[in-house]
């Protein structure tokens, strides 16, 4: 995304850039040689000269956005470079706050929102998700619910076999269909980049529905109880994961087990 904004070339070869311009990135978990190699690989794939790319990398060992000192430094850098896009990756390395505390995390998010508006810069903030099942992907973000509410547009990556499934949601626009992407490179291993897969390879929308919701939908519409084997086949899921989810639903009194199989619990 940052290379696309800096070069004006389409992201993933599909998404056009309306207004190209400088991009500023901070990758807290990657050493500078790795950052350089990653950008160089993307440039090689797109036929770009890295030396002419309007991409700037913050090279400080640490950036603590819960500290006023570092907030002022970042704001001064943005003011000097005037980037169209600021990428900060990942959030957990940018502070020492309690991410579960709305009162603590809201101050950091407030600073980023003020910076975005004052300098007219798009801010991309990456964050990790928990491994727990949630009805909506945004609810799986670690920490305070303020993190989900902060995003004007949210993109979620989930691994399926050798693909990554990209789903999106927008505050004021309809979300597009999920996309399947993969990490690709030339036969010699160079020019590593992300690319879109064949649209036919993307999973059906029902496969992207969280497993608890899929199980409840199947049992609700079924003519009778479903055995565990039937559920495993219909949901295309391994036996261990299916058992974990059934146990959760049973504990919540949403489903029950009978001699014929599993069924939904009648509502009071």
Rosetta blueprint (number, residue, H / E / L):
1 X L
2 X H
3 X H
4 X H
5 X H
6 X H
7 X H
8 X L
9 X L
10 X L
11 X E
12 X L
13 X L
14 X L
15 X E
16 X L
17 X L
18 X L
19 X L
20 X L
21 X L
22 X L
23 X E
24 X E
25 X E
26 X E
27 X E
28 X L
29 X L
30 X L
31 X L
32 X H
33 X H
34 X H
35 X H
36 X H
37 X H
38 X H
39 X H
40 X H
41 X H
42 X H
43 X H
44 X H
45 X H
46 X H
47 X L
48 X L
49 X L
50 X H
51 X H
52 X H
53 X L
54 X L
55 X E
56 X E
57 X E
58 X L
59 X L
60 X L
61 X L
62 X L
63 X L
64 X L
65 X L
66 X L
67 X L
68 X H
69 X H
70 X H
71 X H
72 X H
73 X H
74 X H
75 X H
76 X H
77 X H
78 X H
79 X H
80 X H
81 X H
82 X L
83 X L
84 X L
85 X E
86 X E
87 X E
88 X E
89 X E
90 X L
91 X H
92 X H
93 X H
94 X L
95 X L
96 X L
97 X L
98 X L
99 X L
100 X L
101 X L
102 X H
103 X H
104 X H
105 X H
106 X H
107 X H
108 X H
109 X H
110 X H
111 X H
112 X H
113 X H
114 X H
115 X H
116 X H
117 X H
118 X H
119 X H
120 X L
121 X L
122 X E
123 X E
124 X E
125 X E
126 X L
127 X L
128 X L
129 X E
130 X L
131 X L
132 X L
133 X L
134 X L
135 X L
136 X L
137 X H
138 X H
139 X H
140 X H
141 X E
142 X L
143 X L
144 X L
145 X L
146 X H
147 X H
148 X H
149 X H
150 X H
151 X L
152 X L
153 X E
154 X E
155 X E
156 X E
157 X E
158 X E
159 X E
160 X E
161 X L
162 X L
163 X E
164 X E
165 X E
166 X E
167 X E
168 X E
169 X E
170 X E
171 X L
172 X L
173 X L
174 X L
175 X L
176 X L
177 X L
178 X L
179 X E
180 X E
181 X E
182 X E
183 X E
184 X E
185 X L
186 X L
187 X L
188 X L
189 X L
190 X L
191 X L
192 X L
193 X E
194 X E
195 X E
196 X E
197 X L
198 X L
199 X H
200 X H
201 X H
202 X L
203 X L
204 X L
205 X H
206 X H
207 X H
208 X H
209 X L
210 X L
211 X H
212 X H
213 X H
214 X H
215 X H
216 X H
217 X H
218 X H
219 X H
220 X H
221 X H
222 X L
223 X L
224 X L
225 X L
226 X E
227 X L
228 X H
229 X H
230 X H
231 X H
232 X H
233 X H
234 X H
235 X H
236 X L
237 X L
238 X L
239 X H
240 X H
241 X H
242 X H
243 X H
244 X H
245 X H
246 X H
247 X H
248 X H
249 X H
250 X H
251 X H
252 X L
253 X L
254 X L
255 X E
256 X E
257 X E
258 X E
259 X L
260 X L
261 X E
262 X E
263 X E
264 X E
265 X L
266 X L
267 X L
268 X L
